[in-house]
Amino acid sequence: MFGFSRKLDDLMAQLRPDLSREALGVGPSFPGIAPNPLLSGAARQRVAALRAGRLALGTLVDWREVSSDGSPRVVLMFDVETADGIAFRGIADEDLTITELTRLEQGQTLPVRYRPTVMDHYVALARNVDPAQVQELADEIARRASS
């Protein structure tokens, strides 16, 4: 039982080396990409917590399509900057529409949410955030960077 998680990580690394910790640019403490978050209670709880998390800005570094059953499921990699001055590599596991997928572009900045108490590299797109709130956050990060 205790070695099951390790075996699953090894299997995922063999099947999808592009989703390994090294390929995603995260450290060994990153828990890994769930094979199917729809079947995992822990993944559903993580997504719910992220949707209520703190707002940050993420610069899109890369993305990888994980599956295309219905709507494309994509792993998005961000360089995230928070209002508190913390920067980290963030990973979002999202279901996107075809239109959203075609609009992805490296270097674009998107609002994301993260859990500051956990800091496990997981983030989620902040889809329904007020643009004024995003602009305020961007201004705050810019002010801090220029100081």
Residue pairs with C-beta under 8 A, 6 or more apart in sequence:
8 32
8 35
9 32
12 19
12 20
12 32
12 33
12 35
13 19
13 20
16 33
16 66
17 23
18 64
19 32
19 33
19 64
19 66
19 75
21 27
21 28
21 30
21 32
24 30
24 33
24 75
24 77
24 89
24 91
25 61
25 77
25 89
26 89
26 91
26 121
27 121
29 120
29 121
30 91
30 120
30 121
31 120
31 122
33 66
33 75
33 91
33 93
34 40
34 42
34 43
34 93
37 43
37 44
37 46
37 47
37 93
38 44
43 93
46 122
47 124
49 115
49 118
50 113
50 114
50 115
50 122
50 123
50 124
51 113
51 124
52 113
53 113
53 114
53 115
53 116
53 123
53 124
54 82
54 83
54 113
54 114
54 115
54 116
55 83
55 111
55 112
55 113
55 126
55 129
55 133
55 134
55 137
56 80
56 81
56 82
56 83
56 90
56 111
56 112
56 113
56 114
56 123
56 137
57 80
57 81
57 109
57 110
57 111
57 112
57 134
57 137
57 138
57 141
58 76
58 78
58 79
58 80
58 81
58 90
58 92
58 109
58 110
58 111
58 112
58 123
59 78
59 79
59 80
59 81
59 107
59 108
59 109
60 76
60 77
60 78
60 104
60 105
60 106
60 107
60 108
60 109
60 110
61 77
61 78
61 79
61 89
61 106
62 76
62 77
62 106
63 74
63 75
63 76
63 77
63 104
64 74
64 75
64 77
65 72
65 73
65 74
65 101
66 73
66 74
66 75
66 93
67 73
71 95
71 96
71 97
71 98
72 95
72 96
72 97
72 98
72 101
73 93
73 94
73 95
73 96
74 93
74 94
74 95
74 96
74 101
74 104
75 91
75 92
75 93
76 91
76 92
76 93
76 94
76 104
76 125
77 89
77 90
77 91
78 89
78 90
78 91
78 92
78 110
78 112
78 123
79 87
79 88
79 89
79 90
80 87
80 88
80 89
80 90
80 112
80 114
80 123
81 87
81 141
82 114
82 116
83 137
83 140
83 141
84 116
85 144
86 119
88 119
88 121
89 121
90 112
90 114
90 121
90 122
90 123
91 121
91 122
91 123
92 112
92 122
92 123
92 124
92 125
93 122
94 124
94 125
96 104
109 138
110 125
110 126
111 125
111 126
111 129
111 134
111 137
112 123
112 124
112 125
112 126
113 123
113 124
113 125
113 126
114 122
114 123
114 124
115 122
126 134
